[in-house]
């Protein structure tokens, strides 16, 4: 079983918001910049890689929800947008994210 270490100090919503911006937002900017400046060729045959990662993470989040997993606030989801108790909007988000990540990863 994987276990993450507890935060060093008190953790509030502002800390989590800044953490999310720097972990996800800054990482996205760096990855996109790397895609634009690198000379690595992207081929349509590589389409399965981002698609497979998205499907893998979606399956993980569904299993996490079904197994009763909770986040740091004891809510039954990893991210608020991936709340599988409302599957319609969540599936829409998943398909949109798969389309965008596959398009960005292969073009």
C-alpha positions as a printed Julia matrix, in Angstrom:
107×3 Matrix{Float64}:
   0.0    0.0     0.0
   1.34   3.42   -0.93
   1.3    6.08    1.72
   2.2    9.73    1.32
   3.99  11.57    4.13
   1.89  14.08    6.09
   2.37  17.78    5.32
   5.08  19.48    7.35
   2.9   22.32    8.57
  -0.74  23.17    8.82
  -2.44  22.73    5.47
  -5.22  25.12    4.5
  -7.17  25.78    1.3
  -4.82  28.6     0.19
  -1.79  26.32    0.52
  -3.54  23.62   -1.49
  -4.58  26.1    -4.19
  -1.0   27.35   -4.65
   0.29  23.8    -4.53
  -2.16  22.81   -7.29
  -1.11  25.76   -9.44
   2.58  24.99   -9.13
   2.26  21.22   -9.43
  -0.19  21.1   -12.33
  -0.13  24.51  -14.0
   3.61  25.07  -14.04
   4.24  21.5   -15.13
   1.82  21.97  -18.05
   3.59  25.15  -19.16
   7.0   23.45  -19.04
   5.77  20.41  -20.99
   4.14  22.54  -23.68
   7.25  24.71  -23.98
   9.36  21.58  -24.33
   7.06  20.27  -27.06
   7.41  23.48  -29.05
  11.18  23.89  -28.78
  12.3   20.28  -29.11
  13.15  18.77  -32.46
  11.65  15.4   -31.59
   9.32  14.24  -34.37
   5.78  13.32  -33.38
   4.03  10.69  -35.4
   0.41   9.58  -35.49
   1.6    6.09  -34.59
   2.36   7.52  -31.13
  -1.32   8.3   -30.6
  -1.84   5.34  -28.31
   0.55   6.61  -25.62
  -1.38   9.64  -24.3
  -4.64   7.79  -24.95
  -3.46   4.8   -22.9
  -2.31   7.05  -20.03
  -5.67   8.84  -19.95
  -7.63   5.59  -19.98
  -5.35   4.16  -17.28
  -5.87   7.19  -15.0
  -9.62   7.16  -15.64
  -9.79   3.48  -14.69
  -7.77   4.24  -11.56
 -10.11   7.05  -10.52
 -13.19   4.85  -11.07
 -11.69   2.02   -9.0
 -10.63   4.55   -6.33
 -14.2    5.87   -6.15
 -15.76   2.39   -6.14
 -13.41   1.2    -3.39
 -14.45   4.09   -1.14
 -11.28   6.16   -1.41
 -11.35   9.72   -0.1
  -9.29  12.86   -0.55
  -7.7   14.99    2.17
 -11.12  16.46    3.07
 -12.74  13.01    3.32
 -14.69  13.58    0.1
 -15.26  10.52   -2.15
 -13.2   11.78   -5.09
  -9.62  12.63   -6.0
 -10.48  15.93   -7.7
 -13.84  17.71   -7.52
 -14.23  17.47  -11.29
 -13.66  13.69  -11.17
 -16.61  12.98   -8.88
 -18.03   9.71  -10.2
 -21.24  10.11   -8.18
 -22.3   12.34  -11.13
 -21.02  10.23  -14.05
 -22.45  12.34  -16.91
 -20.37  15.51  -16.45
 -17.38  13.46  -15.35
 -17.41  11.37  -18.53
 -17.73  14.55  -20.59
 -14.65  15.95  -18.88
 -12.75  12.7   -19.35
 -13.5   12.56  -23.09
 -12.61  16.24  -23.52
  -9.33  15.79  -21.63
  -8.47  12.69  -23.7
  -9.18  14.58  -26.93
  -7.09  17.59  -25.92
  -4.17  15.6   -24.53
  -4.07  13.3   -27.54
  -4.22  16.24  -29.95
  -1.52  18.19  -28.11
   0.65  15.11  -27.74
   0.54  14.08  -31.38
   0.5   17.32  -33.35
